[in-house]
Amino acid sequence: MSAMAPAALTVGVLCRADEPAVERTLGSLAAAAAPLADAGREVRFAVCVNGPGAGPALEAARAFAAREPRWRTTVIVDGRADKARAWNLVRSACTTPLVAFCDADVEVAPDALSRLVAALEADPCALLASARQVARLDAPAAGTVARAASLPYRFDFRVVGGRLYVMRTAAVERMPEGLLLEDGWLSARLGNDALRTVHDAEVHFRPAATLADYFRERLRTEAGKIQIREQRRAAGAPPRPIARYPWRDLVAGLGLADAPLVALNLAVRLGARAVAELAARGGRRIGWAPIASSKLPRTEVPTP
């Protein structure tokens, strides 16, 4: 048996300055990090609060750092609302062999980090392990749109699950700033065979609940795919899809009751794709904006 200490982990949180739910996210991450630390693993936190203004997120991050000295939390402040730039800042500050990246509007299952780290360390060929993204549909607003938006998360598309993943720090040093789909960029960069989805590790999120927000979310995703496609073309890389579609699982996992959700999902995707293609041909840039209907009010207590 090796007497070497387990590899240290940095937990990076990417957070806009106006994010209302980061305190809840940090609390769930601390609970998920505790078993790793109790087992003798060094765990650090790095929170990048990005975007204009000193919003509630910065207060919450600094309060967490003061309240939880166990994690040696670094709070990074950047005035630009750019998630890829925030990712780079956390990555630059990271000196540990493993790094976890987490969105700031999710709740992490208590065993999620432990399962992700274990899966990565058990498989030398894996460079990144993602949590299974589970849509929370218990809110009063979780109607047809939210259920349609959450439909794809039933399946494993062999891509980076952007809301929570653990990566070998050396796998990627930097990503281009201005990315709209940084998890898609990582999927294309690392390749599907280096990615693992750990289905027992869960991260919970609230999907877009209004049609306008759902369309904006899909528009950003489709524009991000086009952005990655153009970057690969400029680099002379062969074109290839980011995701592997599990057609058999899709057919087996969808029933007649899902037909209206599938129809709405496809309509929004195709419409967003058309708008994104037109914008790209016209040289217009689609910006990044938070999906308001997926945010919990700061004072709301999450259901267990």
LUMSEZA-134053 format. One record per residue (C-alpha): residue number from 1; chain; x, y, z. Coordinates in nm, 2 decimals. Last residue first. Layout:
pt i = NUM&ch = A&x = X&y = Y&z = Z
...
END
This chain:
pt i = 304&ch = A&x = -3.43&y = 1.87&z = 0.04
pt i = 303&ch = A&x = -3.62&y = 2.18&z = -0.08
pt i = 302&ch = A&x = -3.41&y = 2.49&z = -0.12
pt i = 301&ch = A&x = -3.48&y = 2.79&z = 0.12
pt i = 300&ch = A&x = -3.57&y = 3.10&z = -0.08
pt i = 299&ch = A&x = -3.41&y = 3.42&z = 0.04
pt i = 298&ch = A&x = -3.18&y = 3.47&z = -0.25
pt i = 297&ch = A&x = -3.46&y = 3.41&z = -0.50
pt i = 296&ch = A&x = -3.38&y = 3.10&z = -0.70
pt i = 295&ch = A&x = -3.25&y = 3.15&z = -1.05
pt i = 294&ch = A&x = -3.37&y = 2.94&z = -1.35
pt i = 293&ch = A&x = -3.62&y = 3.21&z = -1.46
pt i = 292&ch = A&x = -3.34&y = 3.47&z = -1.50
pt i = 291&ch = A&x = -3.13&y = 3.29&z = -1.75
pt i = 290&ch = A&x = -2.80&y = 3.48&z = -1.72
pt i = 289&ch = A&x = -2.66&y = 3.66&z = -2.03
pt i = 288&ch = A&x = -2.39&y = 3.58&z = -2.27
pt i = 287&ch = A&x = -2.38&y = 3.77&z = -2.60
pt i = 286&ch = A&x = -2.45&y = 3.68&z = -2.96
pt i = 285&ch = A&x = -2.21&y = 3.84&z = -3.20
pt i = 284&ch = A&x = -2.32&y = 3.97&z = -3.54
pt i = 283&ch = A&x = -2.10&y = 3.90&z = -3.84
pt i = 282&ch = A&x = -2.40&y = 3.86&z = -4.07
pt i = 281&ch = A&x = -2.33&y = 3.50&z = -4.14
pt i = 280&ch = A&x = -2.29&y = 3.43&z = -3.77
pt i = 279&ch = A&x = -2.62&y = 3.60&z = -3.69
pt i = 278&ch = A&x = -2.80&y = 3.40&z = -3.95
pt i = 277&ch = A&x = -2.65&y = 3.08&z = -3.82
pt i = 276&ch = A&x = -2.75&y = 3.17&z = -3.46
pt i = 275&ch = A&x = -3.10&y = 3.25&z = -3.57
pt i = 274&ch = A&x = -3.14&y = 2.92&z = -3.75
pt i = 273&ch = A&x = -2.99&y = 2.73&z = -3.46
pt i = 272&ch = A&x = -3.22&y = 2.90&z = -3.21
pt i = 271&ch = A&x = -3.52&y = 2.81&z = -3.43
pt i = 270&ch = A&x = -3.41&y = 2.45&z = -3.47
pt i = 269&ch = A&x = -3.34&y = 2.41&z = -3.09
pt i = 268&ch = A&x = -3.67&y = 2.57&z = -2.99
pt i = 267&ch = A&x = -3.87&y = 2.36&z = -3.22
pt i = 266&ch = A&x = -3.68&y = 2.04&z = -3.13
pt i = 265&ch = A&x = -3.74&y = 2.09&z = -2.76
pt i = 264&ch = A&x = -4.11&y = 2.18&z = -2.81
pt i = 263&ch = A&x = -4.17&y = 1.87&z = -3.01
pt i = 262&ch = A&x = -3.97&y = 1.65&z = -2.77
pt i = 261&ch = A&x = -4.18&y = 1.79&z = -2.48
pt i = 260&ch = A&x = -4.50&y = 1.73&z = -2.66
pt i = 259&ch = A&x = -4.40&y = 1.37&z = -2.74
pt i = 258&ch = A&x = -4.28&y = 1.29&z = -2.39
pt i = 257&ch = A&x = -4.61&y = 1.11&z = -2.30
pt i = 256&ch = A&x = -4.56&y = 0.89&z = -2.60
pt i = 255&ch = A&x = -4.24&y = 0.75&z = -2.45
pt i = 254&ch = A&x = -3.87&y = 0.84&z = -2.45
pt i = 253&ch = A&x = -3.60&y = 0.63&z = -2.29
pt i = 252&ch = A&x = -3.59&y = 0.35&z = -2.55
pt i = 251&ch = A&x = -3.56&y = 0.59&z = -2.85
pt i = 250&ch = A&x = -3.30&y = 0.81&z = -2.68
pt i = 249&ch = A&x = -3.11&y = 0.51&z = -2.54
pt i = 248&ch = A&x = -3.08&y = 0.37&z = -2.89
pt i = 247&ch = A&x = -2.98&y = 0.70&z = -3.04
pt i = 246&ch = A&x = -2.70&y = 0.77&z = -2.79
pt i = 245&ch = A&x = -2.58&y = 1.09&z = -2.97
pt i = 244&ch = A&x = -2.21&y = 1.14&z = -2.94
pt i = 243&ch = A&x = -2.15&y = 1.51&z = -2.88
pt i = 242&ch = A&x = -1.91&y = 1.76&z = -3.01
pt i = 241&ch = A&x = -1.97&y = 1.68&z = -3.38
pt i = 240&ch = A&x = -1.66&y = 1.66&z = -3.61
pt i = 239&ch = A&x = -1.50&y = 1.90&z = -3.85
pt i = 238&ch = A&x = -1.13&y = 1.83&z = -3.93
pt i = 237&ch = A&x = -0.89&y = 2.07&z = -3.76
pt i = 236&ch = A&x = -0.73&y = 2.34&z = -3.98
pt i = 235&ch = A&x = -0.70&y = 2.59&z = -3.69
pt i = 234&ch = A&x = -0.94&y = 2.82&z = -3.86
pt i = 233&ch = A&x = -1.19&y = 2.54&z = -3.91
pt i = 232&ch = A&x = -1.16&y = 2.44&z = -3.54
pt i = 231&ch = A&x = -1.23&y = 2.80&z = -3.44
pt i = 230&ch = A&x = -1.52&y = 2.82&z = -3.68
pt i = 229&ch = A&x = -1.68&y = 2.50&z = -3.54
pt i = 228&ch = A&x = -1.62&y = 2.62&z = -3.18
pt i = 227&ch = A&x = -1.81&y = 2.94&z = -3.26
pt i = 226&ch = A&x = -2.08&y = 2.76&z = -3.43
pt i = 225&ch = A&x = -2.13&y = 2.54&z = -3.13
pt i = 224&ch = A&x = -2.13&y = 2.85&z = -2.90
pt i = 223&ch = A&x = -2.40&y = 3.01&z = -3.12
pt i = 222&ch = A&x = -2.61&y = 2.70&z = -3.07
pt i = 221&ch = A&x = -2.56&y = 2.71&z = -2.70
pt i = 220&ch = A&x = -2.63&y = 3.08&z = -2.67
pt i = 219&ch = A&x = -2.94&y = 3.04&z = -2.88
pt i = 218&ch = A&x = -3.05&y = 2.75&z = -2.67
pt i = 217&ch = A&x = -3.03&y = 2.95&z = -2.35
pt i = 216&ch = A&x = -3.20&y = 3.25&z = -2.51
pt i = 215&ch = A&x = -3.48&y = 3.02&z = -2.63
pt i = 214&ch = A&x = -3.53&y = 2.87&z = -2.29
pt i = 213&ch = A&x = -3.53&y = 3.22&z = -2.13
pt i = 212&ch = A&x = -3.81&y = 3.34&z = -2.37
pt i = 211&ch = A&x = -4.01&y = 3.02&z = -2.33
pt i = 210&ch = A&x = -4.01&y = 3.05&z = -1.95
pt i = 209&ch = A&x = -3.89&y = 2.80&z = -1.69
pt i = 208&ch = A&x = -3.52&y = 2.77&z = -1.77
pt i = 207&ch = A&x = -3.38&y = 2.46&z = -1.59
pt i = 206&ch = A&x = -3.31&y = 2.45&z = -1.21
pt i = 205&ch = A&x = -3.00&y = 2.27&z = -1.12
pt i = 204&ch = A&x = -2.89&y = 1.97&z = -0.92
pt i = 203&ch = A&x = -2.54&y = 1.81&z = -0.94
pt i = 202&ch = A&x = -2.52&y = 1.44&z = -0.90
pt i = 201&ch = A&x = -2.24&y = 1.19&z = -0.87
pt i = 200&ch = A&x = -2.39&y = 0.84&z = -0.92
pt i = 199&ch = A&x = -2.39&y = 0.89&z = -1.30
pt i = 198&ch = A&x = -2.02&y = 0.96&z = -1.33
pt i = 197&ch = A&x = -1.98&y = 1.09&z = -1.68
pt i = 196&ch = A&x = -1.64&y = 1.02&z = -1.82
pt i = 195&ch = A&x = -1.44&y = 1.21&z = -2.08
pt i = 194&ch = A&x = -1.11&y = 1.11&z = -2.24
pt i = 193&ch = A&x = -1.28&y = 0.91&z = -2.51
pt i = 192&ch = A&x = -1.50&y = 1.21&z = -2.60
pt i = 191&ch = A&x = -1.21&y = 1.43&z = -2.71
pt i = 190&ch = A&x = -1.01&y = 1.67&z = -2.49
pt i = 189&ch = A&x = -1.04&y = 1.98&z = -2.70
pt i = 188&ch = A&x = -1.38&y = 1.91&z = -2.84
pt i = 187&ch = A&x = -1.53&y = 1.84&z = -2.50
pt i = 186&ch = A&x = -1.34&y = 2.13&z = -2.35
pt i = 185&ch = A&x = -1.49&y = 2.36&z = -2.61
pt i = 184&ch = A&x = -1.84&y = 2.22&z = -2.54
pt i = 183&ch = A&x = -1.79&y = 2.30&z = -2.17
pt i = 182&ch = A&x = -1.68&y = 2.65&z = -2.26
pt i = 181&ch = A&x = -1.99&y = 2.72&z = -2.47
pt i = 180&ch = A&x = -2.02&y = 3.09&z = -2.52
pt i = 179&ch = A&x = -1.64&y = 3.14&z = -2.54
pt i = 178&ch = A&x = -1.52&y = 3.50&z = -2.50
pt i = 177&ch = A&x = -1.18&y = 3.41&z = -2.38
pt i = 176&ch = A&x = -1.00&y = 3.12&z = -2.55
pt i = 175&ch = A&x = -0.92&y = 2.84&z = -2.30
pt i = 174&ch = A&x = -0.61&y = 2.79&z = -2.09
pt i = 173&ch = A&x = -0.39&y = 2.53&z = -1.93
pt i = 172&ch = A&x = -0.58&y = 2.22&z = -2.02
pt i = 171&ch = A&x = -0.50&y = 1.86&z = -1.92
pt i = 170&ch = A&x = -0.24&y = 1.96&z = -1.65
pt i = 169&ch = A&x = -0.52&y = 2.02&z = -1.40
pt i = 168&ch = A&x = -0.66&y = 1.67&z = -1.43
pt i = 167&ch = A&x = -1.03&y = 1.76&z = -1.43
pt i = 166&ch = A&x = -1.32&y = 1.73&z = -1.19
pt i = 165&ch = A&x = -1.66&y = 1.83&z = -1.32
pt i = 164&ch = A&x = -1.97&y = 2.03&z = -1.21
pt i = 163&ch = A&x = -2.22&y = 2.24&z = -1.41
pt i = 162&ch = A&x = -2.04&y = 2.19&z = -1.74
pt i = 161&ch = A&x = -2.12&y = 1.83&z = -1.80
pt i = 160&ch = A&x = -1.84&y = 1.76&z = -2.04
pt i = 159&ch = A&x = -1.96&y = 1.55&z = -2.33
pt i = 158&ch = A&x = -2.04&y = 1.18&z = -2.38
pt i = 157&ch = A&x = -2.40&y = 1.25&z = -2.47
pt i = 156&ch = A&x = -2.53&y = 1.07&z = -2.16
pt i = 155&ch = A&x = -2.91&y = 1.09&z = -2.14
pt i = 154&ch = A&x = -3.18&y = 1.21&z = -1.90
pt i = 153&ch = A&x = -3.03&y = 1.56&z = -1.93
pt i = 152&ch = A&x = -3.18&y = 1.60&z = -2.27
pt i = 151&ch = A&x = -3.53&y = 1.64&z = -2.13
pt i = 150&ch = A&x = -3.46&y = 1.92&z = -1.89
pt i = 149&ch = A&x = -3.55&y = 2.21&z = -2.13
pt i = 148&ch = A&x = -3.88&y = 2.03&z = -2.22
pt i = 147&ch = A&x = -3.96&y = 1.98&z = -1.85
pt i = 146&ch = A&x = -3.89&y = 2.35&z = -1.78
pt i = 145&ch = A&x = -4.10&y = 2.46&z = -2.07
pt i = 144&ch = A&x = -4.39&y = 2.24&z = -1.98
pt i = 143&ch = A&x = -4.42&y = 2.36&z = -1.62
pt i = 142&ch = A&x = -4.16&y = 2.40&z = -1.34
pt i = 141&ch = A&x = -4.29&y = 2.74&z = -1.22
pt i = 140&ch = A&x = -4.42&y = 2.60&z = -0.89
pt i = 139&ch = A&x = -4.07&y = 2.46&z = -0.82
pt i = 138&ch = A&x = -4.02&y = 2.08&z = -0.79
pt i = 137&ch = A&x = -3.86&y = 2.03&z = -1.13
pt i = 136&ch = A&x = -3.50&y = 2.02&z = -1.03
pt i = 135&ch = A&x = -3.30&y = 1.91&z = -1.33
pt i = 134&ch = A&x = -3.02&y = 1.65&z = -1.26
pt i = 133&ch = A&x = -2.68&y = 1.70&z = -1.42
pt i = 132&ch = A&x = -2.48&y = 1.38&z = -1.38
pt i = 131&ch = A&x = -2.13&y = 1.49&z = -1.26
pt i = 130&ch = A&x = -1.84&y = 1.51&z = -1.50
pt i = 129&ch = A&x = -1.51&y = 1.33&z = -1.49
pt i = 128&ch = A&x = -1.21&y = 1.47&z = -1.69
pt i = 127&ch = A&x = -0.88&y = 1.34&z = -1.82
pt i = 126&ch = A&x = -0.97&y = 0.97&z = -1.82
pt i = 125&ch = A&x = -0.70&y = 0.73&z = -1.95
pt i = 124&ch = A&x = -0.56&y = 0.66&z = -1.60
pt i = 123&ch = A&x = -0.90&y = 0.55&z = -1.48
pt i = 122&ch = A&x = -0.93&y = 0.49&z = -1.10
pt i = 121&ch = A&x = -0.81&y = 0.84&z = -1.02
pt i = 120&ch = A&x = -1.08&y = 1.00&z = -1.23
pt i = 119&ch = A&x = -1.36&y = 0.78&z = -1.09
pt i = 118&ch = A&x = -1.25&y = 0.84&z = -0.73
pt i = 117&ch = A&x = -1.23&y = 1.22&z = -0.78
pt i = 116&ch = A&x = -1.58&y = 1.22&z = -0.93
pt i = 115&ch = A&x = -1.72&y = 1.00&z = -0.66
pt i = 114&ch = A&x = -1.57&y = 1.21&z = -0.38
pt i = 113&ch = A&x = -1.69&y = 1.53&z = -0.54
pt i = 112&ch = A&x = -2.05&y = 1.41&z = -0.57
pt i = 111&ch = A&x = -2.09&y = 1.25&z = -0.22
pt i = 110&ch = A&x = -2.28&y = 1.54&z = -0.06
pt i = 109&ch = A&x = -2.48&y = 1.62&z = -0.38
pt i = 108&ch = A&x = -2.40&y = 1.96&z = -0.53
pt i = 107&ch = A&x = -2.66&y = 2.23&z = -0.55
pt i = 106&ch = A&x = -2.64&y = 2.47&z = -0.84
pt i = 105&ch = A&x = -2.63&y = 2.84&z = -0.92
pt i = 104&ch = A&x = -2.26&y = 2.91&z = -0.89
pt i = 103&ch = A&x = -2.13&y = 2.67&z = -1.16
pt i = 102&ch = A&x = -1.86&y = 2.43&z = -1.06
pt i = 101&ch = A&x = -1.51&y = 2.35&z = -1.17
pt i = 100&ch = A&x = -1.30&y = 2.09&z = -0.99
pt i = 99&ch = A&x = -0.93&y = 2.09&z = -1.01
pt i = 98&ch = A&x = -0.68&y = 1.81&z = -0.96
pt i = 97&ch = A&x = -0.30&y = 1.81&z = -0.95
pt i = 96&ch = A&x = -0.30&y = 2.13&z = -0.73
pt i = 95&ch = A&x = -0.14&y = 2.46&z = -0.82
pt i = 94&ch = A&x = -0.45&y = 2.65&z = -0.92
pt i = 93&ch = A&x = -0.44&y = 3.03&z = -0.95
pt i = 92&ch = A&x = -0.40&y = 3.01&z = -1.33
pt i = 91&ch = A&x = -0.69&y = 2.77&z = -1.36
pt i = 90&ch = A&x = -0.91&y = 3.00&z = -1.15
pt i = 89&ch = A&x = -0.82&y = 3.29&z = -1.37
pt i = 88&ch = A&x = -0.87&y = 3.09&z = -1.69
pt i = 87&ch = A&x = -1.21&y = 2.97&z = -1.58
pt i = 86&ch = A&x = -1.31&y = 3.34&z = -1.51
pt i = 85&ch = A&x = -1.19&y = 3.43&z = -1.86
pt i = 84&ch = A&x = -1.41&y = 3.15&z = -2.00
pt i = 83&ch = A&x = -1.70&y = 3.27&z = -1.80
pt i = 82&ch = A&x = -1.67&y = 3.63&z = -1.92
pt i = 81&ch = A&x = -1.85&y = 3.90&z = -1.73
pt i = 80&ch = A&x = -1.56&y = 4.13&z = -1.71
pt i = 79&ch = A&x = -1.47&y = 4.32&z = -1.39
pt i = 78&ch = A&x = -1.27&y = 4.04&z = -1.23
pt i = 77&ch = A&x = -1.25&y = 3.95&z = -0.86
pt i = 76&ch = A&x = -1.07&y = 3.64&z = -0.74
pt i = 75&ch = A&x = -1.16&y = 3.50&z = -0.39
pt i = 74&ch = A&x = -0.91&y = 3.25&z = -0.26
pt i = 73&ch = A&x = -1.04&y = 3.00&z = 0.00
pt i = 72&ch = A&x = -0.80&y = 2.83&z = 0.23
pt i = 71&ch = A&x = -1.06&y = 2.55&z = 0.28
pt i = 70&ch = A&x = -1.05&y = 2.50&z = 0.65
pt i = 69&ch = A&x = -1.09&y = 2.88&z = 0.70
pt i = 68&ch = A&x = -1.47&y = 2.84&z = 0.64
pt i = 67&ch = A&x = -1.64&y = 3.15&z = 0.79
pt i = 66&ch = A&x = -1.40&y = 3.41&z = 0.65
pt i = 65&ch = A&x = -1.38&y = 3.25&z = 0.30
pt i = 64&ch = A&x = -1.76&y = 3.20&z = 0.30
pt i = 63&ch = A&x = -1.82&y = 3.56&z = 0.39
pt i = 62&ch = A&x = -1.59&y = 3.67&z = 0.11
pt i = 61&ch = A&x = -1.78&y = 3.46&z = -0.14
pt i = 60&ch = A&x = -2.12&y = 3.58&z = -0.01
pt i = 59&ch = A&x = -2.02&y = 3.94&z = -0.03
pt i = 58&ch = A&x = -1.88&y = 3.89&z = -0.38
pt i = 57&ch = A&x = -2.21&y = 3.72&z = -0.49
pt i = 56&ch = A&x = -2.42&y = 4.00&z = -0.36
pt i = 55&ch = A&x = -2.30&y = 4.24&z = -0.62
pt i = 54&ch = A&x = -1.98&y = 4.45&z = -0.64
pt i = 53&ch = A&x = -2.03&y = 4.59&z = -0.99
pt i = 52&ch = A&x = -1.94&y = 4.47&z = -1.34
pt i = 51&ch = A&x = -1.88&y = 4.10&z = -1.40
pt i = 50&ch = A&x = -1.68&y = 3.82&z = -1.25
pt i = 49&ch = A&x = -1.66&y = 3.66&z = -0.91
pt i = 48&ch = A&x = -1.40&y = 3.39&z = -0.93
pt i = 47&ch = A&x = -1.41&y = 3.16&z = -0.63
pt i = 46&ch = A&x = -1.11&y = 2.94&z = -0.55
pt i = 45&ch = A&x = -1.14&y = 2.67&z = -0.28
pt i = 44&ch = A&x = -0.87&y = 2.44&z = -0.15
pt i = 43&ch = A&x = -0.88&y = 2.07&z = -0.06
pt i = 42&ch = A&x = -0.58&y = 1.87&z = 0.08
pt i = 41&ch = A&x = -0.68&y = 1.50&z = 0.10
pt i = 40&ch = A&x = -0.65&y = 1.33&z = 0.44
pt i = 39&ch = A&x = -0.97&y = 1.12&z = 0.44
pt i = 38&ch = A&x = -1.15&y = 1.40&z = 0.64
pt i = 37&ch = A&x = -1.06&y = 1.64&z = 0.36
pt i = 36&ch = A&x = -1.22&y = 1.42&z = 0.10
pt i = 35&ch = A&x = -1.53&y = 1.36&z = 0.32
pt i = 34&ch = A&x = -1.56&y = 1.74&z = 0.38
pt i = 33&ch = A&x = -1.55&y = 1.84&z = 0.01
pt i = 32&ch = A&x = -1.92&y = 1.76&z = -0.05
pt i = 31&ch = A&x = -2.03&y = 1.96&z = 0.25
pt i = 30&ch = A&x = -1.82&y = 2.25&z = 0.14
pt i = 29&ch = A&x = -1.96&y = 2.22&z = -0.21
pt i = 28&ch = A&x = -2.32&y = 2.23&z = -0.08
pt i = 27&ch = A&x = -2.25&y = 2.54&z = 0.12
pt i = 26&ch = A&x = -2.07&y = 2.71&z = -0.17
pt i = 25&ch = A&x = -2.38&y = 2.65&z = -0.39
pt i = 24&ch = A&x = -2.62&y = 2.79&z = -0.14
pt i = 23&ch = A&x = -2.40&y = 3.10&z = -0.10
pt i = 22&ch = A&x = -2.38&y = 3.13&z = -0.48
pt i = 21&ch = A&x = -2.75&y = 3.15&z = -0.53
pt i = 20&ch = A&x = -2.81&y = 3.52&z = -0.61
pt i = 19&ch = A&x = -2.56&y = 3.56&z = -0.90
pt i = 18&ch = A&x = -2.52&y = 3.93&z = -0.98
pt i = 17&ch = A&x = -2.13&y = 3.93&z = -0.96
pt i = 16&ch = A&x = -2.12&y = 3.63&z = -1.19
pt i = 15&ch = A&x = -1.97&y = 3.31&z = -1.04
pt i = 14&ch = A&x = -1.73&y = 3.05&z = -1.15
pt i = 13&ch = A&x = -1.65&y = 2.82&z = -0.86
pt i = 12&ch = A&x = -1.32&y = 2.64&z = -0.85
pt i = 11&ch = A&x = -1.26&y = 2.35&z = -0.61
pt i = 10&ch = A&x = -0.88&y = 2.29&z = -0.59
pt i = 9&ch = A&x = -0.78&y = 1.93&z = -0.52
pt i = 8&ch = A&x = -0.47&y = 1.77&z = -0.36
pt i = 7&ch = A&x = -0.36&y = 1.43&z = -0.48
pt i = 6&ch = A&x = -0.38&y = 1.17&z = -0.20
pt i = 5&ch = A&x = -0.08&y = 1.15&z = 0.03
pt i = 4&ch = A&x = 0.18&y = 0.88&z = -0.05
pt i = 3&ch = A&x = 0.21&y = 0.59&z = 0.18
pt i = 2&ch = A&x = 0.14&y = 0.34&z = -0.10
pt i = 1&ch = A&x = 0.00&y = 0.00&z = 0.00
END
